[in-house]
């Protein structure tokens, strides 16, 4: 942190603040708890996966449809911080409301889950668009990687470990009956409080330096600006080719983040191993995210994106094998997968953000272009979870495979996302660096 300016440090701190949502709500505790709630409400394992996948698809559609207009609207001076605050508060409040959900109220839990992600993803549109406001082009890879790195070691690890300790004490280290309801609710409350408190430095110190002057009808003007940009696609060909590549490969990354614990739990990976692995990923992801940033300075962000795509292709190959091997062989493969995820999860996300920022032709339009970026990222969160939830269900219903083996079909489909993304990234060509 000593290498950062005060403004850069405050920007990085929002990753520290909101990353607790990624572990508690997105990756670990909520998906495991939702499985209990849904099964108490009468759903089967495959139905639970399908509904969780549908919820991820639903929120992604909502955010994707709003992202481009919201990003463009945030380019008007004075708008970015206000829009950020509204979505941030929605996410925090919806997360806190999970504390009051009953033990079998899976529909209410799923609705609040969607609202937390609308708030989380919506705020990130304006957070990402602020990157050119807080640093210079030459420091973007480093600052973006620092954000993800400190998000992992701080927001993702510290409150998550506290939550796990509370859950362990309340369960007496016996998870045969699932996670204790009180421990889960305390973790949701802690997530909301952590997210709220550590966002304060961002609200206080990050200012919108770039932008355009306000107009009487900003929403209408935002739509007009979007139309003009679409008409100039040929002029921005490199940007739009990258966005399509990003759509595919980040879809695979997001799907693995959101569905991994539900998938592993469905093929009988034990609860203790799952939770310990999630902690291990967050700790390892910290130095690897920073390493990706350093290597990007030496080999370029684009080159390191190819490395990340290659690692995730290996991950999906191992994932396909997990439901097919004997139960006692699943855990070693799962641990290998988790290690590979830890090496590249933060790096591929951080460098995608900074690489795209380096492609934007005008920093006064960063909100507009990051609106497209987040729109593609959220549309990218539609296909993967759908494939991961629907393919196993279809294979099981058609009698192609039993309930356990059927999960290979969903994981196999995710590999295609990385393959297409890598090919399109090659097609996008090398960027012309901004001064």
Buried (B, 14 or more C-beta within 10 A) or exposed (E): EEEBBEBBBBBBBBBBBBBBBBBBBBBBBBBBBBBBBBBBBEBEBBBBBBBBBBBBBBBBBBBBEBBBBBBBBBBBBEBBBEBBBEBBBBBBBBBBBBBEBEBBBBEBBBBBBBBBBBBBBBBBBBBBBBBBBBBEBEBBBBBBBBBBBBBBBBBBBBBBBBBBEBBBEBBEEEBEEBBBBEBBBBBBBBBBBBBBEBBEBBEEBBEBEBBBEEEEEBEEBBBEBBEEBEEEEEEBEBBBBBBBBBBBBBBBBBBBBBBBBBBBBBBEBBBEBBBBBBBBBBBBBBBBBBBBBEBBBEEBBBEBBBBBBEBBBBBBEBBBBBBBEEEEEBBEBBBEBBBBBBBBBBBBBBBBBBBBBBBBEEBBBBBBBBBBBBBBBBBBBBBBBBBBBBBBBBBBEEEEBEBBBBBBBBBBBBBBBBBBBBEBBEEBEEBEEBE
